[in-house]
């Protein structure tokens, strides 16, 4: 790739959230902004982000190199001083870090050219990001208002706001999947981040968990680097995903599908149950559910060599006869039986969710897997 998005990805366990309660009040507002016409090469500014486990928001000096650069009409900046010589510029996870020029918000760190290492960045203009707020929302009413007191406490605990790390979680619970970036601004209960799209989701109206995050540290490589985070509790819902950034609503809990996975090792008698929530995105539910099954089996089975798996799952959905679909099968493979089991579930969900004539409305997924080293297969003896 010629250009690299500065966004981190990880899969971790996340805390839950309290629903209902007092309303949420967030006091931050859109700061004074500077337009592209007011910015010119040679101007100096700063990017604000969290670099290490201290949680302190650092100011990284930048110099404007060009304005209206490339097809995206971005601002092109170079890190200078300590930001370049000691901190070595930007890494994946800094996307969305607000950039201020003349004390006004100019935009958000978004992209870097890999051949320029981490020192040169493209900044998405703030006017382009603010336009995301004007996009129509397709919220179906299934999201739930959260306990404002609990959310406010979680926000205050990490100082959540412009320059803070933020998590975008597609699945939370015992097995989770999420990406991270940086908050550009908070306006009341509205939030903007990333400065580019989240490549894990389609663009447009989306549905994902917004979480707090705390930085573990940043690791720099010869031409690239990553910022590592721990994800915190859910504080809202990601609602928009565009090429100029993502937007979300603080204090709104996303519509989700609960999923349970029970893995039993027949040989040892060990049985473990995992429970997670998948944010309701029809194009992602099957993939994430399949990955959860695969990860759960892989975690509990020490060796997959010559392993058989009895797979049974039930999917509750309005779009299937009698509101429920059940499947049972036996899988065997010398290696990788976990992926076969996960693929079976992903394929079934894909069929249900792709029915254009019916609203699938998946409401529950329950999976039971029994693994053993006994080979439950048949051989063809005779064909007549």
Secondary structure, 3 states (H helix, E strand, C coil): CCEEECCEEECCCCCCCCECCCCCCCCCCCCCECCHHHCCCCCEEEEEEECCCCCCEEEEEEEEEEEEECCCCEEEEEECCHHHHCCCCCCECCCCCEEEECCEEEEEEEEEEHHHCCCEEEEEEHHHHHHHHHCCCCCCCCCEEECHHHHHHHHHHHCCCCCCEEEEEEEEECCCEEEEEEEEEEECCEEEECCCCCCCCCCEEEEEEEEEEEEEEEEECCCCEEEEEEEEEEEEEEEEEECCEEEEEECEECCEEEEEEEEEECCCCCEEEEEEEEECCHHHHHHHHHHHHHHHHHHHCCCCCCEEEEEEEEEEECCCHHHEEEEEEEEEECCCHHHHHHHHHHHHHHHHHCCCCCCCCEEEEEEEEEEECCCCCCCCCCCC
